[in-house]
Amino acid sequence: MSVCLLAGRSGLSSAQAPTQPQTEIGIGEYRLGPGDRVRVQVFNEADLSGDYDIDGTGQISLPLIGQMTAGGQRVSDLEATILKALSNGYLKNPRVTVVVLTYRPFYIYGEVRLPGGYAYVNGMRMVNAVVLAGGYTPRARQGRLLITRLIDGKKTELEGNDDTPVLPGDIIRVPERFF
């Protein structure tokens, strides 16, 4: 998974920086998870197409196929999984498309006026997240944000600044400054 942070601008050391930085989530790199909503379209099969929420266990339930794991998969991986399942005795040469309709929320807490969960918007930066949360409190340490992000299935602590990209599912902490 592309981490989507820029070395130097994000406050990451060169050891933490990704080899190919991205400025936005690319549909090919993004891994689905609980809270995402996807549209599954099966060409010429309206009864098999629909919008599905990925539940807390990373599962979706599709007609004919039943429960299947979507969490942790790329969109292209989920398409291939559905295609294989439908080809296994249900349809001849099915064509499947999966699109992310809604990304899971990100969370921000600490020294912001309105901590909580907020809807993710593609291309969002940390400064946008702080503004959504009502801005910094007078005690906030501005310019230094702590981010907990799932990278390759592991929770990773990162340090960022106002320019650091936000990803769905990020947990952002705005620390208190020391006087």
C-alpha positions in Angstrom: 0.0 0.0 0.0 1.3 3.4 -0.9 1.7 5.4 2.3 1.0 8.7 0.5 3.3 10.9 2.6 6.1 13.1 1.2 9.5 13.0 2.9 10.6 16.3 4.0 7.3 18.0 3.7 5.5 15.6 6.1 8.1 15.5 8.8 9.0 11.8 8.1 12.6 10.6 8.2 14.0 9.2 5.0 13.8 5.7 6.5 10.0 6.1 6.9 9.4 7.7 3.5 7.8 5.7 0.8 9.9 4.9 -2.3 7.2 6.3 -4.6 5.3 9.1 -2.8 1.7 9.7 -3.9 -0.3 12.9 -3.4 -3.7 11.3 -3.5 -5.2 7.8 -3.0 -5.0 5.9 -6.2 -7.8 3.4 -6.8 -5.1 0.7 -7.4 -3.2 1.2 -4.2 -6.1 1.7 -1.8 -7.1 -1.2 0.4 -10.7 -1.6 1.4 -11.7 -1.8 5.0 -14.6 -1.6 7.5 -16.7 1.5 6.9 -16.1 1.7 3.1 -19.1 1.5 0.8 -18.6 -0.1 -2.6 -20.8 -0.5 -5.7 -20.5 -3.9 -7.4 -21.8 -4.0 -11.0 -22.2 -7.2 -12.9 -22.8 -6.4 -16.6 -26.3 -7.3 -17.7 -27.2 -8.7 -14.3 -29.1 -6.0 -12.4 -30.1 -8.5 -9.7 -26.5 -9.2 -8.9 -25.4 -5.5 -8.9 -25.8 -3.2 -5.9 -24.2 -1.0 -3.2 -22.6 -2.8 -0.2 -21.2 -1.7 3.1 -18.1 -3.5 4.3 -18.9 -4.5 7.8 -16.7 -4.4 10.9 -15.2 -7.8 10.2 -14.3 -6.8 6.6 -17.1 -8.8 5.0 -19.7 -8.1 2.4 -22.7 -10.3 1.5 -23.5 -10.6 -2.2 -26.4 -12.4 -4.0 -25.6 -16.0 -5.0 -22.1 -15.8 -3.6 -22.9 -15.0 0.0 -20.4 -13.7 2.5 -16.9 -12.8 1.2 -13.9 -10.9 2.6 -13.5 -7.5 1.1 -11.4 -5.9 3.9 -7.7 -5.7 3.1 -8.2 -6.2 -0.6 -7.5 -3.7 -3.4 -10.5 -2.9 -5.6 -9.0 -4.9 -8.5 -8.5 -7.9 -6.1 -12.1 -7.7 -5.0 -13.3 -7.6 -8.7 -11.2 -10.7 -9.4 -12.6 -12.5 -6.4 -16.2 -11.8 -7.3 -15.5 -12.7 -11.0 -14.0 -16.1 -9.9 -16.9 -16.8 -7.6 -19.6 -15.9 -10.3 -17.7 -18.0 -12.9 -17.8 -21.0 -10.7 -21.2 -22.4 -11.9 -23.3 -19.2 -11.8 -22.5 -17.2 -14.9 -20.6 -17.7 -18.2 -18.0 -14.9 -18.8 -19.3 -12.4 -16.1 -17.9 -8.9 -16.3 -17.6 -7.3 -12.8 -16.7 -3.7 -11.8 -16.2 -2.5 -8.3 -16.2 1.2 -7.4 -15.6 2.8 -4.0 -18.6 5.0 -3.3 -17.7 6.2 0.2 -14.4 5.9 2.0 -14.3 5.1 5.7 -14.0 8.1 8.0 -10.8 9.5 9.6 -10.6 10.5 13.3 -9.0 13.5 14.9 -8.6 14.2 18.6 -6.5 16.1 21.1 -6.1 19.9 20.9 -8.9 20.6 18.4 -12.2 22.2 19.2 -14.5 19.5 17.8 -12.7 16.1 18.0 -14.4 13.1 16.4 -14.9 11.2 13.2 -15.2 12.9 9.8 -16.0 11.9 6.3 -12.9 11.4 4.1 -12.6 13.4 0.9 -10.0 12.5 -1.7 -7.0 14.8 -1.8 -7.5 16.0 1.8 -4.5 17.3 3.9 -4.1 17.5 7.6 -4.9 21.2 7.6 -8.3 20.4 6.1 -8.9 17.8 8.9 -8.0 20.4 11.6 -10.4 22.9 10.0 -13.2 20.3 9.9 -12.5 19.7 13.6 -13.1 23.4 14.4 -9.4 24.5 14.4 -6.7 24.3 16.9 -7.3 25.1 20.6 -5.0 27.7 22.2 -3.0 24.9 23.8 -2.3 23.0 20.5 1.2 22.4 19.3 0.6 23.6 15.7 2.6 22.1 12.8 3.2 18.7 14.5 0.5 16.0 14.1 0.7 12.4 15.2 -0.9 9.9 12.9 -1.8 6.3 13.5 -2.2 4.6 10.1 -2.7 1.0 9.1 0.3 0.1 6.8 0.6 -3.5 5.5 -1.8 -4.7 8.1 0.1 -3.1 11.0 -0.7 0.0 13.0 2.1 2.5 12.4 2.7 5.8 14.3 3.8 8.6 12.0 4.6 12.3 12.4 3.2 14.8 10.0 2.4 18.5 9.5 -0.4 20.6 8.0 0.7 19.5 4.4 0.6 15.7 5.1 -2.1 13.8 3.2 -5.0 12.3 5.2 -6.0 8.7 4.3 -9.3 6.9 5.2 -9.1 5.4 8.6 -6.3 7.6 9.9 -6.4 8.6 13.5 -4.9 12.0 14.0 -3.8 13.4 17.4 -3.0 17.0 17.9 -0.6 17.2 20.8 -0.5 19.9 23.5 2.3 22.3 23.3 4.8 22.8 26.1 5.1 26.4 27.3 
